[in-house]
Amino acid sequence: MPKNKIKEIPQFEMPSNFIEQIYELSGNADKYKGVLLAYVSEDGSPVIYCKYDSQVVEFGMRKALEKYLQNSDDAESAYNIAETEEGDEDDLDED
């Protein structure tokens, strides 16, 4: 075997027992359990895992995620607007 040949390393996968432990810690023994986990794999692919014990918990998790994403978009938009306005002021100063 050539010295420069690198041994193939298997791609990382989140251990299922780790995800199960997070789920178990997410709520009472009987109800209100749920977890939604998002991460990016080594090759850049998004991976989303979710587990919940009822449709009510699923709905609550989805709404919380929607709110988080909307707030994130709003904050980014506000940043872009402020950045654009600063650029406009710089253009006025040059005249």
C-alpha positions as CSV (number, residue, x, y, z in Angstrom):
1,M,0.0,0.0,0.0
2,P,1.4,3.4,-0.9
3,K,2.4,5.6,2.0
4,N,0.4,8.6,0.8
5,K,-2.9,6.6,0.6
6,I,-5.1,7.8,3.4
7,K,-7.3,5.3,5.1
8,E,-11.0,6.1,4.6
9,I,-12.5,7.6,7.7
10,P,-16.3,6.8,8.2
11,Q,-18.6,9.8,8.2
12,F,-19.8,10.9,11.6
13,E,-23.3,10.1,12.6
14,M,-25.0,11.3,15.8
15,P,-25.3,8.3,18.1
16,S,-28.9,7.3,18.4
17,N,-28.5,6.7,22.2
18,F,-27.4,10.3,22.6
19,I,-30.4,11.6,20.8
20,E,-32.6,9.3,22.8
21,Q,-31.1,10.6,26.1
22,I,-31.8,14.2,25.0
23,Y,-35.4,13.2,24.3
24,E,-35.7,11.5,27.7
25,L,-34.4,14.6,29.5
26,S,-36.8,16.9,27.6
27,G,-39.9,16.4,29.8
28,N,-41.8,14.4,32.4
29,A,-41.9,10.7,32.2
30,D,-45.5,10.7,31.1
31,K,-46.0,13.7,28.9
32,Y,-44.7,16.9,27.3
33,K,-41.5,15.3,25.8
34,G,-40.1,16.5,22.6
35,V,-36.8,17.3,20.9
36,L,-35.9,18.8,17.6
37,L,-32.2,18.7,16.7
38,A,-30.6,20.3,13.6
39,Y,-27.0,20.0,12.6
40,V,-24.8,20.0,9.6
41,S,-23.0,16.8,8.6
42,E,-19.3,16.6,7.6
43,D,-20.2,16.9,3.9
44,G,-22.3,20.0,4.5
45,S,-25.7,18.3,4.4
46,P,-28.3,19.5,6.9
47,V,-29.7,16.8,9.2
48,I,-32.9,17.4,11.2
49,Y,-34.1,14.9,13.8
50,C,-37.3,15.3,15.7
51,K,-39.2,13.1,18.2
52,Y,-42.2,14.1,20.3
53,D,-44.8,12.3,22.3
54,S,-47.9,14.1,21.1
55,Q,-49.2,16.3,18.4
56,V,-49.6,19.1,20.9
57,V,-45.9,19.0,21.6
58,E,-45.1,18.8,17.9
59,F,-47.2,21.9,17.2
60,G,-45.6,23.8,20.0
61,M,-42.1,22.9,18.8
62,R,-43.0,23.9,15.2
63,K,-44.4,27.3,16.4
64,A,-41.4,28.0,18.5
65,L,-39.1,27.2,15.6
66,E,-41.1,29.4,13.3
67,K,-40.9,32.2,15.7
68,Y,-37.1,31.7,16.1
69,L,-36.6,31.7,12.3
70,Q,-38.8,34.8,11.9
71,N,-36.9,36.7,14.6
72,S,-33.6,35.7,13.0
73,D,-34.8,36.9,9.6
74,D,-36.1,40.2,11.1
75,A,-32.8,40.8,12.9
76,E,-30.8,40.1,9.7
77,S,-33.1,42.4,7.7
78,A,-32.6,45.2,10.2
79,Y,-28.9,44.7,10.0
80,N,-28.9,44.8,6.2
81,I,-31.1,48.0,6.2
82,A,-28.7,49.7,8.7
83,E,-25.7,48.7,6.6
84,T,-27.4,50.0,3.4
85,E,-28.2,53.3,5.1
86,E,-24.7,53.7,6.3
87,G,-23.5,53.1,2.7
88,D,-25.9,55.8,1.4
89,E,-24.5,58.3,3.9
90,D,-21.0,57.6,2.8
91,D,-22.0,58.3,-0.8
92,L,-23.5,61.7,0.2
93,D,-20.3,62.6,2.0
94,E,-18.3,62.2,-1.2
95,D,-20.3,64.7,-3.1
